[in-house]
Amino acid sequence: QEPSVQEQQQNANDMMNMILHEILSKEARERLNRVKSVKPHVAESAQKVLLQQYQSGQIRGKMTESQLVSILERCDVVKENKIVFKNRPKNNEDEDLDALFEDD
């Protein structure tokens, strides 16, 4: 019997938590949990980076909070989206616009 998708996700989460417990200091884990509650996408990206580093053997010993912060900063790249609101034309210009969209 194969495990359900939910069970597989739970197993993956359990494995991730076990690895994080192994490679992060107590302060770093607390920081990651705080970030997770405010910016879940950043925490998820950082966890992926940490997992890759762990699997490739780049992490030796416990990672400090300051080391984690540098990873979090790299993961917190936010593209700024600008929304520009243009004022509606004045009444006399409304009539000109209406003429453009009239059906002939």
N, C-alpha and C positions, 0 to 999 in steps of 0.2 A: 504494500500500500504506500503510495507516494504522499509526501506531506503536502498540505494545501499551500496555496500562495501566501496566505496569512502566516502559516507556521514557518515557511521559508523566510519571510520577512522578519519574523520574530527571532529566528535563529541567527540571521545576519546581524540584527540589532544586538543580540546577546554577544555575538562574537566581536562586534565593533566595540561594545562597552568593555569587554574583557581586555582587548588590545589597548584601548585608551587608558584603562586602569593600570596596565603594565607599563606604558610608556610616558604617561603624564604625571607630574607631581600633583599633590593634593590641590595646591593653589591653581595650577594650570587647569585641572579638571573643573574646579569651581568657576574659573573664568570662562571656560568653554560652555558650561551650563548656563551662565548668565547671558552670554552672547546668544545662545540657542533660543532663549526666551524673547530676546529683542530682535535679533536678525537671524532667523533660522536658516536662510539661504547661505549666509556667511559661515555659520557653524558647520553646515553640511559640506560646503566646499573645503573648509579646513580639515574636516574629518577625512575627506577623500585624499587630501594631500598627506595627512599623517599616515593613513593606511598605506599609501604608495611608498612613503619613506620607510615605514616599518618593514614592508615586504621586500624592499630592495636593500635592507640592512644599513640604511643611512642613520638610523636612530640607535644610539648606544646609551643605555642608562635612561634615567628619567628626564623628560623635557621640562624645563622651568617655565614659569609663567611668562617671563620676558621673551623666551624663544617662541612660545605659542603666540604671543601678541604680534610678533613679526610675521608669522604665518597668517594670522587673522587679518592683518593690515593688507597683505598681498591679496587675500580673498575678498576684501571689501572694496572691490572696484565697482563703482556704480556709475552707469552711464546717465548723464543728466538729460532728461527729456524736457524740452521747453514747449509749452503750449502758449500760443499767441492768440489772444482774442482781439478781433478787429471790431471796431464800433460799426453798428449798422448805419447805413446811409440815412441822410436826413429825408424828410417826407418828399420833397420834390425829386430826389434821386430815386425814391421808391417807385415812383410812376415810371421813370425811365427803365428801371429794372423789370417792372411788371410787363412793359411792352416787349422786352426781349424774350420773355418766357410765355407770351400769349400763343395760343394755338391758332393757326391761320385757317 
